Amino acid sequence: MTQQAISKKSTSRAAGCLVLMAAGALLLSDNATNEVSRSLRTEGEKIKSRSVKKAKEANKAGKPKGTKRRVDKVDTAEKLEHKIGADDAGMIWIVNQPKCGTGSLEQSVSIKLKCKLVDGATYGEDMPAKPKTRFFDCPGEKKLFRSHWPETAGEIKQIADAHLESKGKKPEKCIVITAVRNPELSIPSRFFEPHKVDWCDGLQSKEEVTEAYEKYLETSGTPQTQADTTASMLKAFGVMDIVGAMEQLTDTGYAFFDEPEEDGPWAGCELLFLQIDYEESNENLDRGLDHAVEGVKMIQNRKREEQCPKAADNYHHLIKHGVAEEHLERYSETNPEIRELISYYQSVEARV
């Protein structure tokens, strides 16, 4: 072999080694970069977790059981695209669990939109008269309806749709609003409601009030239904897992669901799911309502303690008393969502 050939071969081998070394370096660089990225993400998650934990501990400190908690949220400063704009025609349905902000939601929408209460017969003779069900006409071809009962609301919607379609006035846009609240808050509130005239003076002892409450939990058919409307409306939009739905509220305190039953009364509508007790400021409710219907903000009715300040201690005592496991076991036989919802809230309280 000539000296020139040997030189060319050596040069070729050297070039090959350089290529392999470069490739190895690139591979090591990629691996190192990925490892650093993973480390940063892990450390960032740890820092975020510690910050959230500290914030939650700070917000929980000194707060009695049953008060609203502040949950850290994602940045929601971006501009919203309203489901029903200020100039849009639309149908707005409030189908909500009793003692979960129904009156506040109704007045929040009706006052902002300047709605007028009307008789259900406006929609024809077939419109049934149902308790706690209201009809409103609003400027700009908007309609507002409110009910506690999903079956009633569904029946009314079908009649209203048929009536408006016959006149060529059925709006295309439709929003349904339902909310959730810790049953260990809504159950005592619902229990106290019929007693507020007699008990607002606060002269009853805690023992007397607790005895009446326990009798209510034992014999009334109402407490176990305190998650029924919420669960029913979620199911109407394809959400079968109430705990899974609650987890979607973690960051913002509200969520939309847009897959109603195709042959059901809510076809063509979107569901706004609100958490009433997400935070004290109600910012999540303001944002969720405005996201659904432009310009609507939460107008809070007076709290139980404000309605009956002398009975506030007794009312708080019932909240702290809670709902015993023996009651929950019985309730869950026919209404499993009530136990699932209470367990969810208890797990959140335990985590913070």
C-alpha positions in Angstrom: 0.0 0.0 0.0 1.4 3.4 -1.0 2.0 6.2 1.5 -0.8 8.2 -0.2 -3.3 5.4 0.2 -2.4 5.0 3.9 -2.8 8.7 4.4 -6.3 8.7 2.7 -7.3 5.7 4.9 -6.2 7.4 8.1 -8.0 10.6 7.1 -11.1 8.6 6.4 -10.9 6.8 9.8 -10.3 10.1 11.6 -13.4 11.7 9.9 -15.5 8.7 10.9 -14.4 9.0 14.5 -15.2 12.7 14.5 -18.7 11.9 13.1 -19.3 9.3 15.8 -18.0 11.6 18.5 -20.2 14.4 17.3 -23.3 12.1 17.2 -22.4 10.8 20.7 -22.1 14.4 22.0 -25.4 15.3 20.4 -27.1 12.3 22.0 -25.6 13.2 25.4 -26.7 16.8 24.9 -30.2 15.7 24.1 -30.3 13.3 27.1 -28.9 16.0 29.4 -31.4 18.5 28.1 -34.3 16.1 28.7 -33.0 15.3 32.1 -32.7 19.0 33.0 -36.2 19.6 31.7 -37.6 16.8 33.8 -35.8 18.0 36.8 -37.1 21.6 36.3 -40.6 20.4 35.8 -40.4 18.2 38.9 -38.9 20.9 41.0 -41.5 23.4 39.6 -44.3 21.1 40.5 -42.8 20.7 44.0 -42.6 24.5 44.5 -46.1 25.0 43.1 -47.4 22.2 45.4 -45.7 23.8 48.4 -47.0 27.3 47.5 -50.6 26.0 47.0 -50.4 24.1 50.3 -49.2 27.1 52.1 -51.9 29.3 50.5 -54.6 26.9 51.4 -53.3 26.5 55.0 -53.2 30.3 55.3 -56.8 30.6 54.0 -58.1 27.8 56.2 -56.5 29.0 59.4 -59.1 30.3 61.8 -62.0 29.5 59.5 -64.9 27.5 61.0 -66.2 24.4 59.3 -68.6 25.1 56.6 -67.1 28.4 55.4 -66.0 28.9 51.8 -62.4 28.1 51.0 -60.1 29.8 48.6 -58.7 27.5 45.9 -55.7 28.5 43.8 -56.8 29.1 40.2 -55.2 29.2 36.8 -54.7 32.6 35.2 -58.1 33.5 33.7 -57.3 37.0 32.5 -57.8 36.2 28.9 -60.8 37.7 27.1 -63.9 35.5 27.2 -66.0 34.4 24.3 -69.5 34.7 25.6 -71.9 31.9 24.9 -74.8 34.3 24.6 -73.6 37.8 23.7 -75.3 41.1 24.7 -77.0 41.4 21.3 -77.8 37.7 20.9 -81.2 36.1 21.2 -81.1 33.1 23.6 -82.8 30.9 26.1 -81.4 30.7 29.6 -82.5 27.9 32.0 -81.7 27.8 35.7 -82.3 24.2 36.8 -80.8 24.1 40.2 -80.7 22.2 43.5 -82.6 23.8 46.4 -80.5 25.8 48.8 -77.7 26.0 46.2 -78.0 29.6 45.1 -81.1 29.4 42.9 -82.6 32.7 44.0 -79.3 34.5 43.7 -78.8 33.0 40.2 -82.3 34.0 39.1 -81.9 37.6 40.2 -78.4 37.8 38.8 -79.7 37.0 35.3 -83.1 38.7 35.5 -81.8 42.0 36.9 -78.9 42.3 34.4 -81.0 41.4 31.4 -84.0 43.5 32.7 -86.3 40.6 32.5 -90.0 40.7 33.3 -91.8 37.9 35.1 -94.6 36.5 33.0 -97.3 33.8 33.3 -96.4 30.3 32.1 -99.7 30.4 30.1 -97.8 32.7 27.7 -96.5 29.5 26.2 -99.9 27.9 25.7 -102.6 26.2 27.6 -100.5 23.0 27.9 -97.9 24.7 30.1 -98.2 23.1 33.6 -98.3 25.2 36.8 -95.4 24.0 38.9 -94.1 25.3 42.3 -90.8 27.1 42.4 -90.9 27.5 38.6 -90.8 30.9 36.9 -90.9 32.4 33.4 -89.3 35.6 32.2 -89.3 37.7 29.0 -86.2 39.7 28.5 -85.3 42.4 25.9 -83.4 41.3 22.8 -85.4 38.1 22.3 -84.0 36.5 25.4 -86.0 34.1 27.6 -85.3 33.1 31.2 -86.7 30.0 33.0 -86.1 28.8 36.5 -87.0 25.5 38.3 -85.6 23.2 40.9 -86.8 20.0 39.2 -85.1 18.5 36.1 -88.2 16.6 34.9 -90.4 19.7 35.3 -87.8 21.8 33.5 -87.5 19.3 30.6 -91.3 19.2 30.2 -91.5 22.9 30.2 -88.7 23.3 27.7 -90.4 21.0 25.2 -93.6 23.0 25.4 -91.8 26.3 25.2 -89.7 25.2 22.3 -92.8 24.0 20.4 -94.6 27.3 21.1 -91.7 29.5 20.0 -91.0 27.3 16.9 -94.7 27.7 15.8 -94.2 31.5 15.8 -90.7 31.3 14.2 -89.2 32.9 17.3 -87.2 30.1 18.9 -83.6 31.3 19.6 -80.7 29.1 18.5 -78.6 29.7 21.5 -79.4 28.0 24.8 -77.6 27.9 28.1 -78.5 25.8 31.1 -77.2 26.7 34.5 -76.9 24.3 37.5 -74.8 24.6 40.6 -73.3 22.5 43.4 -72.8 23.1 47.1 -71.5 21.0 49.9 -74.6 19.0 51.2 -73.3 19.5 54.7 -74.1 23.2 54.2 -77.2 22.9 52.0 -79.0 20.2 54.2 -79.0 22.3 57.4 -80.0 25.4 55.3 -82.9 23.5 53.9 -83.9 22.2 57.4 -83.7 25.7 58.8 -85.8 27.3 56.1 -89.3 26.4 57.4 -88.2 27.2 61.0 -86.8 30.6 60.4 -89.9 32.4 61.5 -90.0 30.6 64.9 -86.2 30.2 65.4 -84.9 33.6 64.2 -84.9 34.9 67.8 -82.2 32.4 68.7 -83.9 31.5 72.0 -83.7 27.8 71.4 -80.9 25.8 73.0 -78.4 24.0 70.9 -79.7 20.7 72.3 -83.2 21.5 71.2 -82.1 22.5 67.7 -79.9 19.5 67.4 -82.6 17.1 68.5 -85.0 18.5 65.8 -82.2 18.3 63.2 -81.5 14.7 64.0 -85.1 13.8 63.7 -85.2 15.5 60.3 -82.1 13.6 59.1 -83.7 10.3 60.4 -87.3 10.7 59.1 -87.5 13.2 56.3 -87.1 12.1 52.7 -85.5 15.4 51.8 -81.8 15.3 52.9 -80.9 12.3 50.7 -82.1 14.3 47.6 -79.8 17.2 48.2 -77.6 16.2 45.2 -80.3 14.8 42.9 -80.8 17.9 40.7 -77.1 18.4 40.3 -76.5 14.8 39.3 -79.5 14.6 37.1 -78.5 17.7 35.1 -74.9 16.5 34.7 -76.3 13.1 33.4 -78.5 14.9 30.9 -75.2 16.3 29.4 -73.4 13.0 29.4 -71.6 13.3 32.7 -72.2 10.2 34.8 -69.5 10.7 37.4 -70.3 13.5 39.8 -66.9 13.4 41.5 -65.2 13.6 38.1 -67.3 16.7 37.3 -66.3 18.2 40.6 -62.6 17.7 39.8 -63.1 19.7 36.6 -64.0 22.7 38.9 -60.7 22.7 40.7 -58.9 25.4 38.7 -61.7 27.9 37.9 -64.8 27.0 39.9 -67.0 26.4 36.9 -67.1 24.3 33.7 -69.1 23.8 30.6 -70.5 20.6 29.2 -71.8 20.5 25.7 -72.9 16.9 25.0 -76.6 16.7 25.9 -78.7 13.7 25.0 -79.5 14.0 21.3 -83.1 13.0 21.8 -83.5 14.8 25.2 -85.1 18.1 26.0 -81.7 19.8 26.3 -80.4 19.0 22.8 -78.7 22.1 21.3 -77.9 23.6 24.8 -74.7 23.9 26.8 -74.5 23.3 30.6 -72.8 25.8 32.9 -71.8 23.9 36.1 -71.0 26.3 39.0 -69.5 25.6 42.4 -71.4 28.0 44.8 -69.0 27.5 47.7 -65.7 27.7 45.7 -64.5 31.0 47.2 -65.8 33.8 49.4 -65.5 36.5 46.8 -67.7 34.7 44.2 -65.3 35.7 41.5 -65.7 32.2 39.9 -69.4 32.8 39.8 -69.0 36.2 38.2 -66.7 34.9 35.6 -68.7 31.7 34.9 -72.0 33.7 34.5 -70.4 36.3 32.3 -68.8 33.6 30.2 -72.3 32.1 29.7 -74.3 35.3 29.3 -72.4 38.5 28.6 -72.5 41.0 31.4 -74.1 38.8 34.1 -72.5 38.9 37.5 -73.5 37.1 40.7 -75.9 39.1 43.0 -75.7 37.3 46.3 -78.9 37.0 48.4 -78.6 37.6 52.1 -77.0 34.8 53.9 -78.8 32.8 56.6 -76.7 34.5 59.3 -77.8 37.9 57.9 -81.5 36.9 57.8 -81.4 35.5 61.4 -78.4 37.0 63.1 -79.6 36.0 66.6 -79.8 32.3 65.5 -76.4 32.3 63.8 -74.8 30.3 66.6 -77.5 27.6 66.4 -77.2 27.5 62.6 -73.4 27.1 62.8 -73.8 24.4 65.4 -75.9 22.4 62.9 -73.2 22.8 60.2 -70.6 21.5 62.6 -72.8 18.7 63.8 -72.7 17.3 60.3 -74.5 14.2 58.9 -73.7 10.9 60.6 -72.4 7.9 58.8 -75.5 5.9 59.6 -77.7 8.5 57.8 -75.3 8.5 54.8 -75.4 4.7 54.5 -79.2 4.8 54.4 -79.3 7.7 51.9 -76.8 6.1 49.5 -79.0 3.0 49.1 -81.3 5.1 46.8 -79.3 8.3 46.3 -75.6 7.4 46.0 -74.6 10.8 44.7 -75.2 12.4 48.1 -72.6 10.3 49.8 -70.2 10.7 46.9 -70.5 14.4 47.0 -70.1 14.7 50.8 -67.1 12.4 50.6 -65.5 14.5 47.9 -65.9 17.7 50.0 -64.5 15.9 53.1 -61.5 14.7 51.1 -60.8 18.2 49.9 -61.0 19.6 53.4 -58.6 16.8 54.5 -56.1 17.7 51.8 -56.0 21.4 52.7 
